[in-house]
């Protein structure tokens, strides 16, 4: 499954909200430095979809707030 994600960093809380068909908005407290926000997004999605973080990879948008993510 491939989903579109909009990430909001520096949030006061961590949350995932489904905003459309296979589209999500994610709030994370992580900062977008040295891949920390991307790691947080992968961890949040793993918990949300009840899967291992190794089953999730960023296809595009590694340095962007808009990402395309594959979940195996």
mmCIF file of the N, C-alpha and C atoms, coordinates in Angstrom:
data_MODEL
# 
_entry.id   MODEL 
# 
loop_
_atom_site.group_PDB 
_atom_site.id 
_atom_site.type_symbol 
_atom_site.label_atom_id 
_atom_site.label_alt_id 
_atom_site.label_comp_id 
_atom_site.label_asym_id 
_atom_site.label_entity_id 
_atom_site.label_seq_id 
_atom_site.pdbx_PDB_ins_code 
_atom_site.Cartn_x 
_atom_site.Cartn_y 
_atom_site.Cartn_z 
_atom_site.occupancy 
_atom_site.B_iso_or_equiv 
_atom_site.pdbx_formal_charge 
_atom_site.auth_seq_id 
_atom_site.auth_comp_id 
_atom_site.auth_asym_id 
_atom_site.auth_atom_id 
_atom_site.pdbx_PDB_model_num 
ATOM 1   N N  . UNK A 1 1  ? 0.850  -1.169 0.000  1.00 0.00 ? 1  UNK A N  1 
ATOM 2   C CA . UNK A 1 1  ? 0.000  0.000  0.000  1.00 0.00 ? 1  UNK A CA 1 
ATOM 3   C C  . UNK A 1 1  ? 0.900  1.238  0.000  1.00 0.00 ? 1  UNK A C  1 
ATOM 4   N N  . UNK A 1 2  ? 0.527  2.214  -0.816 1.00 0.00 ? 2  UNK A N  1 
ATOM 5   C CA . UNK A 1 2  ? 1.259  3.480  -0.877 1.00 0.00 ? 2  UNK A CA 1 
ATOM 6   C C  . UNK A 1 2  ? 0.321  4.588  -0.413 1.00 0.00 ? 2  UNK A C  1 
ATOM 7   N N  . UNK A 1 3  ? 0.799  5.424  0.509  1.00 0.00 ? 3  UNK A N  1 
ATOM 8   C CA . UNK A 1 3  ? -0.021 6.513  1.043  1.00 0.00 ? 3  UNK A CA 1 
ATOM 9   C C  . UNK A 1 3  ? 0.692  7.846  0.864  1.00 0.00 ? 3  UNK A C  1 
ATOM 10  N N  . UNK A 1 4  ? -0.104 8.909  0.852  1.00 0.00 ? 4  UNK A N  1 
ATOM 11  C CA . UNK A 1 4  ? 0.428  10.270 0.833  1.00 0.00 ? 4  UNK A CA 1 
ATOM 12  C C  . UNK A 1 4  ? 0.363  10.813 2.250  1.00 0.00 ? 4  UNK A C  1 
ATOM 13  N N  . UNK A 1 5  ? 1.402  11.512 2.653  1.00 0.00 ? 5  UNK A N  1 
ATOM 14  C CA . UNK A 1 5  ? 1.487  12.018 4.022  1.00 0.00 ? 5  UNK A CA 1 
ATOM 15  C C  . UNK A 1 5  ? 1.924  13.477 4.008  1.00 0.00 ? 5  UNK A C  1 
ATOM 16  N N  . UNK A 1 6  ? 1.274  14.278 4.834  1.00 0.00 ? 6  UNK A N  1 
ATOM 17  C CA . UNK A 1 6  ? 1.685  15.669 5.095  1.00 0.00 ? 6  UNK A CA 1 
ATOM 18  C C  . UNK A 1 6  ? 2.166  15.688 6.534  1.00 0.00 ? 6  UNK A C  1 
ATOM 19  N N  . UNK A 1 7  ? 3.394  16.124 6.748  1.00 0.00 ? 7  UNK A N  1 
ATOM 20  C CA . UNK A 1 7  ? 4.006  16.091 8.076  1.00 0.00 ? 7  UNK A CA 1 
ATOM 21  C C  . UNK A 1 7  ? 4.124  17.495 8.646  1.00 0.00 ? 7  UNK A C  1 
ATOM 22  N N  . UNK A 1 8  ? 3.723  17.637 9.905  1.00 0.00 ? 8  UNK A N  1 
ATOM 23  C CA . UNK A 1 8  ? 3.893  18.887 10.650 1.00 0.00 ? 8  UNK A CA 1 
ATOM 24  C C  . UNK A 1 8  ? 4.877  18.606 11.779 1.00 0.00 ? 8  UNK A C  1 
ATOM 25  N N  . UNK A 1 9  ? 6.066  19.201 11.700 1.00 0.00 ? 9  UNK A N  1 
ATOM 26  C CA . UNK A 1 9  ? 7.076  18.993 12.741 1.00 0.00 ? 9  UNK A CA 1 
ATOM 27  C C  . UNK A 1 9  ? 6.936  20.060 13.822 1.00 0.00 ? 9  UNK A C  1 
ATOM 28  N N  . UNK A 1 10 ? 7.691  19.913 14.889 1.00 0.00 ? 10 UNK A N  1 
ATOM 29  C CA . UNK A 1 10 ? 7.673  20.838 16.032 1.00 0.00 ? 10 UNK A CA 1 
ATOM 30  C C  . UNK A 1 10 ? 6.284  20.935 16.669 1.00 0.00 ? 10 UNK A C  1 
ATOM 31  N N  . UNK A 1 11 ? 5.477  19.891 16.562 1.00 0.00 ? 11 UNK A N  1 
ATOM 32  C CA . UNK A 1 11 ? 4.130  19.923 17.135 1.00 0.00 ? 11 UNK A CA 1 
ATOM 33  C C  . UNK A 1 11 ? 4.197  19.745 18.652 1.00 0.00 ? 11 UNK A C  1 
ATOM 34  N N  . UNK A 1 12 ? 3.126  20.121 19.317 1.00 0.00 ? 12 UNK A N  1 
ATOM 35  C CA . UNK A 1 12 ? 3.054  19.950 20.771 1.00 0.00 ? 12 UNK A CA 1 
ATOM 36  C C  . UNK A 1 12 ? 2.685  18.518 21.140 1.00 0.00 ? 12 UNK A C  1 
ATOM 37  N N  . UNK A 1 13 ? 2.153  17.766 20.175 1.00 0.00 ? 13 UNK A N  1 
ATOM 38  C CA . UNK A 1 13 ? 1.712  16.394 20.419 1.00 0.00 ? 13 UNK A CA 1 
ATOM 39  C C  . UNK A 1 13 ? 1.956  15.580 19.156 1.00 0.00 ? 13 UNK A C  1 
ATOM 40  N N  . UNK A 1 14 ? 1.912  14.247 19.294 1.00 0.00 ? 14 UNK A N  1 
ATOM 41  C CA . UNK A 1 14 ? 2.063  13.364 18.147 1.00 0.00 ? 14 UNK A CA 1 
ATOM 42  C C  . UNK A 1 14 ? 0.707  12.760 17.828 1.00 0.00 ? 14 UNK A C  1 
ATOM 43  N N  . UNK A 1 15 ? 0.341  12.824 16.543 1.00 0.00 ? 15 UNK A N  1 
ATOM 44  C CA . UNK A 1 15 ? -0.999 12.386 16.147 1.00 0.00 ? 15 UNK A CA 1 
ATOM 45  C C  . UNK A 1 15 ? -1.007 12.053 14.661 1.00 0.00 ? 15 UNK A C  1 
ATOM 46  N N  . UNK A 1 16 ? -1.889 11.132 14.280 1.00 0.00 ? 16 UNK A N  1 
ATOM 47  C CA . UNK A 1 16 ? -2.125 10.812 12.870 1.00 0.00 ? 16 UNK A CA 1 
ATOM 48  C C  . UNK A 1 16 ? -3.611 10.987 12.604 1.00 0.00 ? 16 UNK A C  1 
ATOM 49  N N  . UNK A 1 17 ? -3.920 11.652 11.503 1.00 0.00 ? 17 UNK A N  1 
ATOM 50  C CA . UNK A 1 17 ? -5.314 11.871 11.119 1.00 0.00 ? 17 UNK A CA 1 
ATOM 51  C C  . UNK A 1 17 ? -5.477 11.497 9.649  1.00 0.00 ? 17 UNK A C  1 
ATOM 52  N N  . UNK A 1 18 ? -6.476 10.663 9.361  1.00 0.00 ? 18 UNK A N  1 
ATOM 53  C CA . UNK A 1 18 ? -6.767 10.313 7.974  1.00 0.00 ? 18 UNK A CA 1 
ATOM 54  C C  . UNK A 1 18 ? -7.579 11.445 7.372  1.00 0.00 ? 18 UNK A C  1 
ATOM 55  N N  . UNK A 1 19 ? -7.101 12.030 6.278  1.00 0.00 ? 19 UNK A N  1 
ATOM 56  C CA . UNK A 1 19 ? -7.774 13.184 5.679  1.00 0.00 ? 19 UNK A CA 1 
ATOM 57  C C  . UNK A 1 19 ? -8.400 12.851 4.329  1.00 0.00 ? 19 UNK A C  1 
ATOM 58  N N  . UNK A 1 20 ? -8.181 11.670 3.840  1.00 0.00 ? 20 UNK A N  1 
ATOM 59  C CA . UNK A 1 20 ? -8.742 11.251 2.561  1.00 0.00 ? 20 UNK A CA 1 
ATOM 60  C C  . UNK A 1 20 ? -8.393 9.801  2.316  1.00 0.00 ? 20 UNK A C  1 
ATOM 61  N N  . UNK A 1 21 ? -8.742 9.323  1.131  1.00 0.00 ? 21 UNK A N  1 
ATOM 62  C CA . UNK A 1 21 ? -8.434 7.946  0.779  1.00 0.00 ? 21 UNK A CA 1 
ATOM 63  C C  . UNK A 1 21 ? -6.922 7.800  0.626  1.00 0.00 ? 21 UNK A C  1 
ATOM 64  N N  . UNK A 1 22 ? -6.310 7.067  1.526  1.00 0.00 ? 22 UNK A N  1 
ATOM 65  C CA . UNK A 1 22 ? -4.865 6.846  1.560  1.00 0.00 ? 22 UNK A CA 1 
ATOM 66  C C  . UNK A 1 22 ? -4.076 8.148  1.664  1.00 0.00 ? 22 UNK A C  1 
ATOM 67  N N  . UNK A 1 23 ? -4.648 9.143  2.354  1.00 0.00 ? 23 UNK A N  1 
ATOM 68  C CA . UNK A 1 23 ? -3.966 10.409 2.633  1.00 0.00 ? 23 UNK A CA 1 
ATOM 69  C C  . UNK A 1 23 ? -4.050 10.685 4.128  1.00 0.00 ? 23 UNK A C  1 
ATOM 70  N N  . UNK A 1 24 ? -2.912 11.049 4.713  1.00 0.00 ? 24 UNK A N  1 
ATOM 71  C CA . UNK A 1 24 ? -2.833 11.245 6.153  1.00 0.00 ? 24 UNK A CA 1 
ATOM 72  C C  . UNK A 1 24 ? -2.084 12.528 6.475  1.00 0.00 ? 24 UNK A C  1 
ATOM 73  N N  . UNK A 1 25 ? -2.423 13.105 7.628  1.00 0.00 ? 25 UNK A N  1 
ATOM 74  C CA . UNK A 1 25 ? -1.656 14.222 8.178  1.00 0.00 ? 25 UNK A CA 1 
ATOM 75  C C  . UNK A 1 25 ? -1.060 13.719 9.486  1.00 0.00 ? 25 UNK A C  1 
ATOM 76  N N  . UNK A 1 26 ? 0.223  13.985 9.661  1.00 0.00 ? 26 UNK A N  1 
ATOM 77  C CA . UNK A 1 26 ? 0.936  13.514 10.846 1.00 0.00 ? 26 UNK A CA 1 
ATOM 78  C C  . UNK A 1 26 ? 1.566  14.699 11.553 1.00 0.00 ? 26 UNK A C  1 
ATOM 79  N N  . UNK A 1 27 ? 1.331  14.783 12.848 1.00 0.00 ? 27 UNK A N  1 
ATOM 80  C CA . UNK A 1 27 ? 1.985  15.780 13.697 1.00 0.00 ? 27 UNK A CA 1 
ATOM 81  C C  . UNK A 1 27 ? 3.023  15.040 14.526 1.00 0.00 ? 27 UNK A C  1 
ATOM 82  N N  . UNK A 1 28 ? 4.237  15.569 14.574 1.00 0.00 ? 28 UNK A N  1 
ATOM 83  C CA . UNK A 1 28 ? 5.291  14.965 15.376 1.00 0.00 ? 28 UNK A CA 1 
ATOM 84  C C  . UNK A 1 28 ? 6.045  16.051 16.140 1.00 0.00 ? 28 UNK A C  1 
ATOM 85  N N  . UNK A 1 29 ? 6.514  15.695 17.309 1.00 0.00 ? 29 UNK A N  1 
ATOM 86  C CA . UNK A 1 29 ? 7.285  16.631 18.127 1.00 0.00 ? 29 UNK A CA 1 
ATOM 87  C C  . UNK A 1 29 ? 8.743  16.686 17.681 1.00 0.00 ? 29 UNK A C  1 
ATOM 88  N N  . UNK A 1 30 ? 9.130  15.782 16.792 1.00 0.00 ? 30 UNK A N  1 
ATOM 89  C CA . UNK A 1 30 ? 10.525 15.714 16.333 1.00 0.00 ? 30 UNK A CA 1 
ATOM 90  C C  . UNK A 1 30 ? 10.887 16.924 15.476 1.00 0.00 ? 30 UNK A C  1 
ATOM 91  N N  . UNK A 1 31 ? 12.183 17.190 15.443 1.00 0.00 ? 31 UNK A N  1 
ATOM 92  C CA . UNK A 1 31 ? 12.685 18.291 14.618 1.00 0.00 ? 31 UNK A CA 1 
ATOM 93  C C  . UNK A 1 31 ? 13.184 17.727 13.281 1.00 0.00 ? 31 UNK A C  1 
ATOM 94  N N  . UNK A 1 32 ? 13.072 18.500 12.219 1.00 0.00 ? 32 UNK A N  1 
ATOM 95  C CA . UNK A 1 32 ? 13.476 17.989 10.901 1.00 0.00 ? 32 UNK A CA 1 
ATOM 96  C C  . UNK A 1 32 ? 14.981 18.139 10.651 1.00 0.00 ? 32 UNK A C  1 
ATOM 97  N N  . UNK A 1 33 ? 15.774 17.535 11.496 1.00 0.00 ? 33 UNK A N  1 
ATOM 98  C CA . UNK A 1 33 ? 17.227 17.575 11.358 1.00 0.00 ? 33 UNK A CA 1 
ATOM 99  C C  . UNK A 1 33 ? 17.782 16.164 11.448 1.00 0.00 ? 33 UNK A C  1 
ATOM 100 N N  . UNK A 1 34 ? 18.699 15.842 10.556 1.00 0.00 ? 34 UNK A N  1 
ATOM 101 C CA . UNK A 1 34 ? 19.388 14.551 10.545 1.00 0.00 ? 34 UNK A CA 1 
ATOM 102 C C  . UNK A 1 34 ? 18.418 13.373 10.481 1.00 0.00 ? 34 UNK A C  1 
ATOM 103 N N  . UNK A 1 35 ? 17.281 13.543 9.814  1.00 0.00 ? 35 UNK A N  1 
ATOM 104 C CA . UNK A 1 35 ? 16.326 12.459 9.626  1.00 0.00 ? 35 UNK A CA 1 
ATOM 105 C C  . UNK A 1 35 ? 15.489 12.113 10.843 1.00 0.00 ? 35 UNK A C  1 
ATOM 106 N N  . UNK A 1 36 ? 15.551 12.920 11.895 1.00 0.00 ? 36 UNK A N  1 
ATOM 107 C CA . UNK A 1 36 ? 14.813 12.612 13.119 1.00 0.00 ? 36 UNK A CA 1 
ATOM 108 C C  . UNK A 1 36 ? 13.303 12.630 12.899 1.00 0.00 ? 36 UNK A C  1 
ATOM 109 N N  . UNK A 1 37 ? 12.815 13.593 12.130 1.00 0.00 ? 37 UNK A N  1 
ATOM 110 C CA . UNK A 1 37 ? 11.374 13.669 11.869 1.00 0.00 ? 37 UNK A CA 1 
ATOM 111 C C  . UNK A 1 37 ? 10.926 12.482 11.018 1.00 0.00 ? 37 UNK A C  1 
ATOM 112 N N  . UNK A 1 38 ? 11.732 12.084 10.048 1.00 0.00 ? 38 UNK A N  1 
ATOM 113 C CA . UNK A 1 38 ? 11.386 10.926 9.224  1.00 0.00 ? 38 UNK A CA 1 
ATOM 114 C C  . UNK A 1 38 ? 11.331 9.653  10.060 1.00 0.00 ? 38 UNK A C  1 
ATOM 115 N N  . UNK A 1 39 ? 12.270 9.493  10.972 1.00 0.00 ? 39 UNK A N  1 
ATOM 116 C CA . UNK A 1 39 ? 12.254 8.335  11.866 1.00 0.00 ? 39 UNK A CA 1 
ATOM 117 C C  . UNK A 1 39 ? 11.001 8.342  12.729 1.00 0.00 ? 39 UNK A C  1 
ATOM 118 N N  . UNK A 1 40 ? 10.619 9.511  13.230 1.00 0.00 ? 40 UNK A N  1 
ATOM 119 C CA . UNK A 1 40 ? 9.416  9.624  14.052 1.00 0.00 ? 40 UNK A CA 1 
ATOM 120 C C  . UNK A 1 40 ? 8.172  9.284  13.242 1.00 0.00 ? 40 UNK A C  1 
ATOM 121 N N  . UNK A 1 41 ? 8.122  9.738  11.995 1.00 0.00 ? 41 UNK A N  1 
ATOM 122 C CA . UNK A 1 41 ? 6.977  9.440  11.124 1.00 0.00 ? 41 UNK A CA 1 
ATOM 123 C C  . UNK A 1 41 ? 6.869  7.935  10.894 1.00 0.00 ? 41 UNK A C  1 
ATOM 124 N N  . UNK A 1 42 ? 7.988  7.284  10.641 1.00 0.00 ? 42 UNK A N  1 
ATOM 125 C CA . UNK A 1 42 ? 7.976  5.835  10.425 1.00 0.00 ? 42 UNK A CA 1 
ATOM 126 C C  . UNK A 1 42 ? 7.502  5.107  11.676 1.00 0.00 ? 42 UNK A C  1 
ATOM 127 N N  . UNK A 1 43 ? 7.969  5.525  12.848 1.00 0.00 ? 43 UNK A N  1 
ATOM 128 C CA . UNK A 1 43 ? 7.536  4.906  14.109 1.00 0.00 ? 43 UNK A CA 1 
ATOM 129 C C  . UNK A 1 43 ? 6.037  5.107  14.340 1.00 0.00 ? 43 UNK A C  1 
ATOM 130 N N  . UNK A 1 44 ? 5.541  6.319  14.100 1.00 0.00 ? 44 UNK A N  1 
ATOM 131 C CA . UNK A 1 44 ? 4.114  6.602  14.286 1.00 0.00 ? 44 UNK A CA 1 
ATOM 132 C C  . UNK A 1 44 ? 3.263  5.767  13.337 1.00 0.00 ? 44 UNK A C  1 
ATOM 133 N N  . UNK A 1 45 ? 3.678  5.677  12.079 1.00 0.00 ? 45 UNK A N  1 
ATOM 134 C CA . UNK A 1 45 ? 2.928  4.878  11.108 1.00 0.00 ? 45 UNK A CA 1 
ATOM 135 C C  . UNK A 1 45 ? 2.967  3.392  11.457 1.00 0.00 ? 45 UNK A C  1 
ATOM 136 N N  . UNK A 1 46 ? 4.094  2.908  11.957 1.00 0.00 ? 46 UNK A N  1 
ATOM 137 C CA . UNK A 1 46 ? 4.198  1.507  12.360 1.00 0.00 ? 46 UNK A CA 1 
ATOM 138 C C  . UNK A 1 46 ? 3.205  1.199  13.475 1.00 0.00 ? 46 UNK A C  1 
ATOM 139 N N  . UNK A 1 47 ? 3.095  2.090  14.451 1.00 0.00 ? 47 UNK A N  1 
ATOM 140 C CA . UNK A 1 47 ? 2.120  1.907  15.527 1.00 0.00 ? 47 UNK A CA 1 
ATOM 141 C C  . UNK A 1 47 ? 0.692  1.992  14.993 1.00 0.00 ? 47 UNK A C  1 
ATOM 142 N N  . UNK A 1 48 ? 0.431  2.954  14.123 1.00 0.00 ? 48 UNK A N  1 
ATOM 143 C CA . UNK A 1 48 ? -0.912 3.182  13.581 1.00 0.00 ? 48 UNK A CA 1 
ATOM 144 C C  . UNK A 1 48 ? -1.397 1.986  12.762 1.00 0.00 ? 48 UNK A C  1 
ATOM 145 N N  . UNK A 1 49 ? -0.512 1.431  11.927 1.00 0.00 ? 49 UNK A N  1 
ATOM 146 C CA . UNK A 1 49 ? -0.887 0.313  11.067 1.00 0.00 ? 49 UNK A CA 1 
ATOM 147 C C  . UNK A 1 49 ? -0.525 -1.043 11.672 1.00 0.00 ? 49 UNK A C  1 
ATOM 148 N N  . UNK A 1 50 ? -0.058 -1.042 12.910 1.00 0.00 ? 50 UNK A N  1 
ATOM 149 C CA . UNK A 1 50 ? 0.262  -2.263 13.644 1.00 0.00 ? 50 UNK A CA 1 
ATOM 150 C C  . UNK A 1 50 ? 1.229  -3.158 12.851 1.00 0.00 ? 50 UNK A C  1 
ATOM 151 N N  . UNK A 1 51 ? 2.341  -2.583 12.450 1.00 0.00 ? 51 UNK A N  1 
ATOM 152 C CA . UNK A 1 51 ? 3.355  -3.301 11.695 1.00 0.00 ? 51 UNK A CA 1 
ATOM 153 C C  . UNK A 1 51 ? 4.739  -2.894 12.192 1.00 0.00 ? 51 UNK A C  1 
ATOM 154 N N  . UNK A 1 52 ? 5.737  -3.537 11.675 1.00 0.00 ? 52 UNK A N  1 
ATOM 155 C CA . UNK A 1 52 ? 7.114  -3.232 12.057 1.00 0.00 ? 52 UNK A CA 1 
ATOM 156 C C  . UNK A 1 52 ? 7.617  -2.010 11.281 1.00 0.00 ? 52 UNK A C  1 
ATOM 157 N N  . UNK A 1 53 ? 8.435  -1.176 11.906 1.00 0.00 ? 53 UNK A N  1 
ATOM 158 C CA . UNK A 1 53 ? 9.014  -0.038 11.182 1.00 0.00 ? 53 UNK A CA 1 
ATOM 159 C C  . UNK A 1 53 ? 9.827  -0.460 9.954  1.00 0.00 ? 53 UNK A C  1 
ATOM 160 N N  . UNK A 1 54 ? 10.350 -1.673 9.949  1.00 0.00 ? 54 UNK A N  1 
ATOM 161 C CA . UNK A 1 54 ? 11.119 -2.144 8.791  1.00 0.00 ? 54 UNK A CA 1 
ATOM 162 C C  . UNK A 1 54 ? 10.232 -2.388 7.572  1.00 0.00 ? 54 UNK A C  1 
ATOM 163 N N  . UNK A 1 55 ? 8.915  -2.440 7.772  1.00 0.00 ? 55 UNK A N  1 
ATOM 164 C CA . UNK A 1 55 ? 7.969  -2.622 6.671  1.00 0.00 ? 55 UNK A CA 1 
ATOM 165 C C  . UNK A 1 55 ? 7.519  -1.299 6.067  1.00 0.00 ? 55 UNK A C  1 
ATOM 166 N N  . UNK A 1 56 ? 8.090  -0.201 6.517  1.00 0.00 ? 56 UNK A N  1 
ATOM 167 C CA . UNK A 1 56 ? 7.688  1.127  6.046  1.00 0.00 ? 56 UNK A CA 1 
ATOM 168 C C  . UNK A 1 56 ? 8.908  1.820  5.454  1.00 0.00 ? 56 UNK A C  1 
ATOM 169 N N  . UNK A 1 57 ? 8.725  2.403  4.261  1.00 0.00 ? 57 UNK A N  1 
ATOM 170 C CA . UNK A 1 57 ? 9.829  3.157  3.666  1.00 0.00 ? 57 UNK A CA 1 
ATOM 171 C C  . UNK A 1 57 ? 9.296  4.383  2.940  1.00 0.00 ? 57 UNK A C  1 
ATOM 172 N N  . UNK A 1 58 ? 10.096 5.411  2.942  1.00 0.00 ? 58 UNK A N  1 
ATOM 173 C CA . UNK A 1 58 ? 9.753  6.663  2.277  1.00 0.00 ? 58 UNK A CA 1 
ATOM 174 C C  . UNK A 1 58 ? 10.176 6.547  0.819  1.00 0.00 ? 58 UNK A C  1 
ATOM 175 N N  . UNK A 1 59 ? 9.199  6.661  -0.087 1.00 0.00 ? 59 UNK A N  1 
ATOM 176 C CA . UNK A 1 59 ? 9.488  6.573  -1.517 1.00 0.00 ? 59 UNK A CA 1 
ATOM 177 C C  . UNK A 1 59 ? 9.956  7.911  -2.072 1.00 0.00 ? 59 UNK A C  1 
ATOM 178 N N  . UNK A 1 60 ? 9.316  8.989  -1.631 1.00 0.00 ? 60 UNK A N  1 
ATOM 179 C CA . UNK A 1 60 ? 9.720  10.325 -2.077 1.00 0.00 ? 60 UNK A CA 1 
ATOM 180 C C  . UNK A 1 60 ? 9.376  11.334 -0.998 1.00 0.00 ? 60 UNK A C  1 
ATOM 181 N N  . UNK A 1 61 ? 10.052 12.469 -1.043 1.00 0.00 ? 61 UNK A N  1 
ATOM 182 C CA . UNK A 1 61 ? 9.804  13.525 -0.071 1.00 0.00 ? 61 UNK A CA 1 
ATOM 183 C C  . UNK A 1 61 ? 10.623 13.413 1.190  1.00 0.00 ? 61 UNK A C  1 
ATOM 184 N N  . UNK A 1 62 ? 11.803 12.800 1.082  1.00 0.00 ? 62 UNK A N  1 
ATOM 185 C CA . UNK A 1 62 ? 12.627 12.611 2.278  1.00 0.00 ? 62 UNK A CA 1 
ATOM 186 C C  . UNK A 1 62 ? 12.951 13.929 2.975  1.00 0.00 ? 62 UNK A C  1 
ATOM 187 N N  . UNK A 1 63 ? 13.101 15.008 2.203  1.00 0.00 ? 63 UNK A N  1 
ATOM 188 C CA . UNK A 1 63 ? 13.404 16.318 2.792  1.00 0.00 ? 63 UNK A CA 1 
ATOM 189 C C  . UNK A 1 63 ? 12.237 17.285 2.640  1.00 0.00 ? 63 UNK A C  1 
ATOM 190 N N  . UNK A 1 64 ? 11.040 16.763 2.490  1.00 0.00 ? 64 UNK A N  1 
ATOM 191 C CA . UNK A 1 64 ? 9.849  17.587 2.282  1.00 0.00 ? 64 UNK A CA 1 
ATOM 192 C C  . UNK A 1 64 ? 8.792  17.247 3.323  1.00 0.00 ? 64 UNK A C  1 
ATOM 193 N N  . UNK A 1 65 ? 7.829  18.148 3.503  1.00 0.00 ? 65 UNK A N  1 
ATOM 194 C CA . UNK A 1 65 ? 6.713  17.854 4.409  1.00 0.00 ? 65 UNK A CA 1 
ATOM 195 C C  . UNK A 1 65 ? 5.671  16.979 3.726  1.00 0.00 ? 65 UNK A C  1 
ATOM 196 N N  . UNK A 1 66 ? 5.698  16.899 2.399  1.00 0.00 ? 66 UNK A N  1 
ATOM 197 C CA . UNK A 1 66 ? 4.800  16.024 1.645  1.00 0.00 ? 66 UNK A CA 1 
ATOM 198 C C  . UNK A 1 66 ? 5.581  14.779 1.240  1.00 0.00 ? 66 UNK A C  1 
ATOM 199 N N  . UNK A 1 67 ? 5.114  13.630 1.682  1.00 0.00 ? 67 UNK A N  1 
ATOM 200 C CA . UNK A 1 67 ? 5.847  12.391 1.449  1.00 0.00 ? 67 UNK A CA 1 
ATOM 201 C C  . UNK A 1 67 ? 4.951  11.334 0.814  1.00 0.00 ? 67 UNK A C  1 
ATOM 202 N N  . UNK A 1 68 ? 5.569  10.448 0.062  1.00 0.00 ? 68 UNK A N  1 
ATOM 203 C CA . UNK A 1 68 ? 4.923  9.269  -0.472 1.00 0.00 ? 68 UNK A CA 1 
ATOM 204 C C  . UNK A 1 68 ? 5.564  8.097  0.248  1.00 0.00 ? 68 UNK A C  1 
ATOM 205 N N  . UNK A 1 69 ? 4.751  7.311  0.952  1.00 0.00 ? 69 UNK A N  1 
ATOM 206 C CA . UNK A 1 69 ? 5.283  6.266  1.821  1.00 0.00 ? 69 UNK A CA 1 
ATOM 207 C C  . UNK A 1 69 ? 4.667  4.926  1.453  1.00 0.00 ? 69 UNK A C  1 
ATOM 208 N N  . UNK A 1 70 ? 5.526  3.909  1.392  1.00 0.00 ? 70 UNK A N  1 
ATOM 209 C CA . UNK A 1 70 ? 5.073  2.552  1.106  1.00 0.00 ? 70 UNK A CA 1 
ATOM 210 C C  . UNK A 1 70 ? 5.026  1.762  2.407  1.00 0.00 ? 70 UNK A C  1 
ATOM 211 N N  . UNK A 1 71 ? 3.902  1.061  2.598  1.00 0.00 ? 71 UNK A N  1 
ATOM 212 C CA . UNK A 1 71 ? 3.738  0.187  3.765  1.00 0.00 ? 71 UNK A CA 1 
ATOM 213 C C  . UNK A 1 71 ? 3.541  -1.225 3.244  1.00 0.00 ? 71 UNK A C  1 
ATOM 214 N N  . UNK A 1 72 ? 4.447  -2.120 3.605  1.00 0.00 ? 72 UNK A N  1 
ATOM 215 C CA . UNK A 1 72 ? 4.381  -3.506 3.123  1.00 0.00 ? 72 UNK A CA 1 
ATOM 216 C C  . UNK A 1 72 ? 3.459  -4.339 3.967  1.00 0.00 ? 72 UNK A C  1 
# 
